[in-house]
Amino acid sequence: MADNRRRHERYNVYAQVELAHDGELVILPVRNLSLGGAFVEAPIGEYPKIKVGSRFEVALSLGDDLDEEDGAPLPSVSCRCFGKVARRDRANPPGFALIFEQLTPAELKNLRELIAAAPKR
């Protein structure tokens, strides 16, 4: 049986992340999200600067989409924090695991609200 070291439940969500690093901004889709981190979908070859150990300013949001069920705008919920790339994965889907660093109580509250509001896959 595999050793599952995760401390937080993961949720498969529709959300997006903005990563800021060295004056550059990248916006990518989030595959799953927890209170400890996120898996971000990204073709690894297109983002060579996203390396294991890289630290980013992170802004998570629901994006500008509409709810698929009723067409209503999604709530304006977001979370800003810092994160570090824990691993890169070329599997299906390709992307990288991002670990959130030292969340403040306010950031943790915003992240909980974002997870609750995010449309689930």
Buried (B, 14 or more C-beta within 10 A) or exposed (E): EEEEEEEEEBBEBBBBBBBBBEEEEBEBBBBBBBBBBBBBBBEEEEBEEBEEEBEBEBBBBBBEEEEEEEEEEBEEBBBBBBBBBBEBBEEEEBBBBBBBBEBEEEBBEBBEBBBEBBBEE
